[in-house]
């Protein structure tokens, strides 16, 4: 595409309906997300109060994708799909094609899609990377649309975003899924647009040589420019053993500033306070553990940019944990040594929480 200034991509193209979208999305979901990973992710969301106990993460995700996704590009088979809900190729389908073709250009010119599986336990970094390629494609389709679509086609684009059935699905979908889906587009374009305005598309190309490594860098561009990387946080290698017989670590991940903010806002912390508390994020690592007889536990070890910001998050986390139905606690290590650590502990029962506390909290101090 001449506007983007990259070498052309050889890509197959197909227009599909919503039923085909759901079928393809389901197959991709199963391929990219092993059953144990899905179960652990679902447990994490439920433990944090972000998902109802009887909810299915896969079902909610596919429902959301089926109603909201207008197209997608598959790097594995170099194929571009546009979802036509009208039965014809209208303005909404054309702008979707522009967006998805940019992903094909990105794939042909950069390595941005090459190691996505390696980021399965680095969700924060994966979201940051997605913000670059989705912000790039969202900006490009916007610049392309105005001179290339007729007024009637632009109205079709607007109408596609106000479908009552799709809006009803949004209304019943947990915020963590909606915001996670939208972050790369909405926050991504805010990150990419000033860079493109200042240096043209060549400056955007440079982002692929040094991708942001955290949502913090995307949300606060000055931290990306300063190369302020997250602090590496690790959990004990013998965590499952220390929990006791029958315990296993099902899942580890890095949560990040963005998802921390969503959790706080959705857990009773006022939006301004939640955003301010999350903004002091320095790094984290979390684990979901499975125990005997259906027991489970969640731990999130985090570090913060200053003593004051650690204390601010500690206070917000207390509010968030108060609304949970499971035993939970938060401990802080803010000392003269410069420690700025806050640890979230949640378990299925009091015995599990006590054992976590012996490892991470005041009981083990």
Secondary structure, DSSP 8 states (H G I E B T S, - for coil): -TTTTS-----EEEEE-HHHHHHHHHHHHHHHS-HHHHHHHHHHHHHTTSS-TT--HHHHHHHHHHHH--EEEETTTTEEEEE-SSSS--HHHHHHHHHHHHHHHHHHH--TTTTGGGGTT-HHHHHHHHHHHHHHHHHHHHHHHHHHS-HHHHHHHHHHTT-HHHHHHHHHS-HHHHHHHHHHHHHHHHHHHHHHHHHHHHHHHHHTTS---SHHHHHSHHHHHTT---------TTHHHHH-TT-EEEEEE--HHHHHHHHHHHTT--HHHHHHHHTTEEEEEEEEEE-GGG-EEEEEEEEESSHHHHHHHHHHHHHHHHT-SS-EEEEEEE-TT--EEEEEEEESSHHHHHHHHHHHSGGG-
